[in-house]
Amino acid sequence: MNGLTTQVVVIGAGPTGLTAALALGASGVEVTIAAPPYDRAPIEADRRTTALLPGSIELLKNLGVWAACERHAAPLEGVRLVDDRGGLLRAPEVLFKAQEVGRTSFGANIPNAALNAALHAQVSSAQHVRWAATSAVVAVEPTEGGVALSLAEGQRLKSALAVAADGRASIARGAAGIAVRVWSYGQTAVVTTFQHTRAHANITTELHRRAGPLTTVPLPDHASSLVWVEEPSIADRLSALEPALFLAELAGRLQGLLGSVRAAGPIATYRLSGLSVARMAQNRVALVGESAHVIPPIGAQGLNLGFRDAAALAECVAHSLAEGEDIGGGATLAAYDRARAADVMSRTLSVAALNRSLLDDFLPVQALRGLSLHVLANVAPVRRLLMRGGLEAPGRLPHLMQPGHGPLRPRGPQSP
Ligand SMILES: Cc1cc2nc3c(=O)[nH]c(=O)nc-3n(C[C@H](O)[C@H](O)[C@H](O)COP(=O)(O)OP(=O)(O)OC[C@H]3O[C@@H](n4cnc5c(N)ncnc54)[C@H](O)[C@@H]3O)c2cc1C
């Protein structure tokens, strides 16, 4: 492609975009991130935390990011599911322990602010990653030989491949002609962090309620993050409460599970929606993160999926580079789509089904849900099967997500 300015452009600098840029850069590809410049304020304003699964942690280790994250993170040694629907068919409590499947933990929970700060710091010193600061990418034009981007300030960028890490309203996805389906769940997540007197013992608790799950996720010391899913009007009321009143409502829900609760941080709300795409890549554009999939925050899957996208894409691109193939060409994009489609589809469907099973009052649905929890509580092999399914993606994990593997190094020349 004439006037090629970089091999790959990553559009968007959320956690998936930064990770994709680092993974591609670690594989020897010249990457330019087209996104607003680093700004501490919005990063620190993100009150969410992310439960990272073991593969995501290995990825961050291999990219040199984890050392800066570790002290902010708490290990997740267990997951407790509690049926709090108050219906006729109350199911037993289920406790998944990492030890049962031969692990010390299921992963770790880290504040998004700490994770994003660590990713930005690593990007700023990464060898093959540059930053094209812009308020926004305003146009993406894929052609036979390459893809051209227009930045809001008037500059143009050309590359062999554009990585759409520009979130759920991705303009790059639209430009590539990838069909998208979007739906709403009619639920809002109330998010904050809080302290408590009883130790969480590194166990995440999901209270399964009629309006959606209420989840507490361990943070270091006697603190946890909260994702409390409610009907939007109730969530609005909760988020407007004085801190002391909010804590009283929370204490009522938790019923002493974590002792007395105190010192809640600022509260944020997120309307829950879903999004799925027809293909993960097309016309020199590869989708990663929420441009490709949006799922409710149940079972800690969203960003973990995005990290698997990033690592798989880096592997496909490194392979094409080594073979002297076009890194944005049809064969590379088809390999990426094959690598990611089953994982993305299965997580989107299973999380949506679990969420809907909580909302559905139809007795047979509740009976089936209760029966499943009975089986999980009492039949250890089934419990272990589900734990492994929750931790492991179908198929092989990308090299960058395997312990101590380190970045891939391409052998051949780049051929856009
Ligand atoms: C309440 C809640 C709890 C969650 N908990 C978990 C959890 O425990 N574990 C987990 O794995 N996941 C979790 N998730 C999901 C996770 O937060 C998301 O998957 C993740 O934030 C998505 O990151 P992203 O980089 O794909 O998208 P985003 O964070 O949306 O980033 C997109 C970026 O692109 C930029 N952008 C957009 N358009 C343009 C443009 N035209 N030009 C340039 N830049 C552009 C935006 O400014 C933004 O910075 C949770 C989500 C919610 C709502």
The ligand as a Gaussian input file, in Angstrom:
#p B3LYP/6-31G(d) Opt

LIG

0 1
 C      -20.250000      -3.010000      35.941000
 C      -19.276000      -3.770000      35.087000
 C      -18.417000      -4.695000      35.679000
 C      -17.539000      -5.438000      34.883000
 N      -16.721000      -6.378000      35.477000
 C      -15.934000      -7.150000      34.711000
 C      -15.107000      -8.177000      35.296000
 O      -15.076000      -8.381000      36.516000
 N      -14.329000      -8.939000      34.457000
 C      -14.320000      -8.743000      33.113000
 O      -13.602000      -9.475000      32.400000
 N      -15.071000      -7.769000      32.545000
 C      -15.874000      -6.972000      33.293000
 N      -16.629000      -5.996000      32.712000
 C      -16.502000      -5.756000      31.271000
 C      -15.342000      -4.813000      30.973000
 O      -15.421000      -3.665000      31.781000
 C      -15.349000      -4.431000      29.504000
 O      -15.260000      -5.617000      28.741000
 C      -14.168000      -3.545000      29.128000
 O      -14.160000      -2.353000      29.862000
 C      -14.225000      -3.206000      27.652000
 O      -13.021000      -2.575000      27.293000
 P      -12.767000      -2.109000      25.797000
 O      -11.371000      -1.592000      25.758000
 O      -13.170000      -3.160000      24.823000
 O      -13.838000      -0.918000      25.570000
 P      -13.854000       0.530000      26.197000
 O      -13.367000       0.525000      27.590000
 O      -15.220000       1.064000      25.911000
 O      -12.790000       1.355000      25.341000
 C      -13.057000       1.861000      24.070000
 C      -12.141000       3.078000      23.872000
 O      -12.243000       3.520000      22.523000
 C      -12.311000       4.930000      22.506000
 N      -12.975000       5.338000      21.262000
 C      -14.274000       5.164000      20.929000
 N      -14.509000       5.679000      19.704000
 C      -13.317000       6.172000      19.257000
 C      -12.911000       6.824000      18.052000
 N      -13.778000       7.072000      17.056000
 N      -11.616000       7.209000      17.938000
 C      -10.722000       6.939000      18.925000
 N      -11.056000       6.333000      20.100000
 C      -12.331000       5.953000      20.246000
 C      -13.081000       5.284000      23.780000
 O      -12.792000       6.617000      24.185000
 C      -12.527000       4.263000      24.754000
 O      -11.384000       4.723000      25.420000
 C      -17.513000      -5.246000      33.472000
 C      -18.366000      -4.295000      32.887000
 C      -19.259000      -3.577000      33.681000
 C      -20.200000      -2.586000      33.020000

